[in-house]
């Protein structure tokens, strides 16, 4: 039941600039709540980015990444109109996939 | 609704008595306020803060809250199962959002009172959707992973005034009166520290640690404080509105905190907002 990502993808010369803002608590597992109990770890572990049907990024993230993180990528060889599909999976198995189209 | 307003008024009177010191309220906004202010960046720290904000603003998580607010605005909800989009008038007509935020607080004939943005949305949720005011006031501010619906809604509404000029009306007598009350609260000294808002926010060039405090009695200072709210605070990753900022100022001054969406807050926002009139509002902001 994760919230949608915000994806921006735009051509800058021959390179596509892709930025994605993800909605996620990114709990480290190191924090305690008001009553002293550890807040369980909850963070994005895996990220993939496909452009025009081709996987361009397969990455890992961890508890050091901030809440509601932003990631930026530059992709060569993409063109305006290509579809960008971004997917993440967190350590609890929650996942989210969103897509956008590269603008000119 | 009538009852609620009555209660609020009483609260307002109380907090007005105490209120005077909004100084802290403004200090934070100030510090974070975007660079546009004409107040000179007198030192390197300030200049760096502003550079930092400019970079962050490109990918502001506030957008995530706008998205959530949009869902809430359009969904049929509450005991009466209606949407705010089809019932709520923010001053420009039912469901009209474009530019509404930069024209609030304003006078509303239906309640014969001046209301600010968050208070008006709360009013709509109570009157049209049938939510209970007490429930809305139970946990009105963001913390941890909790974001009240009203915060998302206010952020969504504010997003519709991006890059628009602040034009808070001062035509109706009650609008003028509210401004005057705000001005008085701003100048009222009290509390264990004998502060008023204007102790810190009534003069140019003041600061607390690295945070420059805007002089809210000037247009340059007022825009710095108005600007950037609702704001996403990096520390903790939470979204906050001006209601929170104002209440927190009271807390920081060791004053009793006003009730949620208190008329005293409307008055302070009116004073600050009208002083910022004519300048551009950039939209929901981001803060350190």
HADDOCK unambig.tbl for C-alpha pairs under 7 A between the chains (distance, minus, plus):
assign (segid A and resid 21 and name CA) (segid B and resid 59 and name CA) 6.95 0.50 0.50
assign (segid A and resid 21 and name CA) (segid B and resid 61 and name CA) 6.89 0.50 0.50
assign (segid A and resid 23 and name CA) (segid B and resid 64 and name CA) 6.67 0.50 0.50
assign (segid A and resid 25 and name CA) (segid B and resid 145 and name CA) 6.69 0.50 0.50
assign (segid A and resid 67 and name CA) (segid B and resid 237 and name CA) 6.05 0.50 0.50
assign (segid A and resid 68 and name CA) (segid B and resid 61 and name CA) 6.46 0.50 0.50
assign (segid A and resid 70 and name CA) (segid B and resid 59 and name CA) 6.97 0.50 0.50
